[in-house]
Amino acid sequence: MFEGLPHHFREHNLAADVRTLLHLKRAMQKGLVNTLGDIYVVLKGLITTDPADFGPYTSAFYSYFLDVEIKPGEKLDNAILRSEAFKQWKLSLIHI
């Protein structure tokens, strides 16, 4: 399901491997993961070991799951606002 995930996170200098996927799968099977926010929290616990990893983790997560590129020094809110995912979400609200 998330085959490229470990490689993507390693590109951001984070420790992720096949075990990360296995732990995520177990969390999903136990019903601990129901939303994208749940995936964020579970993976953060699995991948980050140092508070210095939180920023790179967030960047890697957003780019992998939402295709949001966070440029160096850019605030997350600004990156989300200019992302294609956000534009599509706004368009979907118009059609409700």
N, C-alpha and C positions, 0 to 999 in steps of 0.2 A: 504494500500500500504506500509506504513512504520510503521506497528503496534508496532514493538519492539524498535523504535527510542527513545521514551521518556525514557524507562527503560535504554537503553544503555547510554544515556547522563547523566541520574541520577547516574549511576555507576561511572561516572567521576566527580561526585559532582557538576553537573550543573542542573539548574532549567529547567526542561522540563516536559510537561504533555500533556494531550489530546488537550488542547488549542493550543499547539505548532503545532500539526498536523493539526488542523482546520485552523490556520493562514497560514500554508504552502500550504494547499489545496486551499485556497482563492487566494493566490499569483499565484499559478499555473493556476487557472481558469481565472485570469485576464491577463494571458500571460506574467507575470513577471519572470517566471522560465522556461528557455528553455535549460539550460545546467547544468551539475553538479556544475560548478562554481557559477551559479545563486543560486542553492540550498545552497551552502556554505555561500553565502552572506546573503540570507534571513534568514536562520537558525541562523547565527551568530547574526544578529540583534534581533532575537526573544529570544535567549537563554542567551546571555552574557549581563551582566549589569555592569561589572567591567573589566578593562583591565587585571586584574589578571586571568580572566576566559579565555582569548584568547588562551593560551597554552593548557589547558585541552580541550577546545572546538576543537581546531585543531586536537589533538590526537583522540578525540572521533569521529570526523567527518571522518578522514582517516580510522580509524579502522572499522567504521560502513559501509561506502560506498565503500571502496577500500580494505578492509581487510589488511591494513597496520598497523602493530604494531610499535609504536614509544616507544623505551625503554627509561627509565629515563636518561636524559643527552644526548641523541642521537639527532643529527641534523635531521631535517625532510628529507633533501635530501638523507642522508644515509639510512634512513628507507625506503624511496621509492625505492631506487636502489636495495635493497635486497628483496623487496616485490614480491610476486607471480604475482600481477597485472601488475607490471612493466615488469617482464619477459615475460608475455603473450603479452603485448603490443609490445615489441621488436620483438617477434616472428611473430606477425601479420605484421610488417613492411617488414620482409624478404619475405613474400608471396605476396606482392603487385606487 
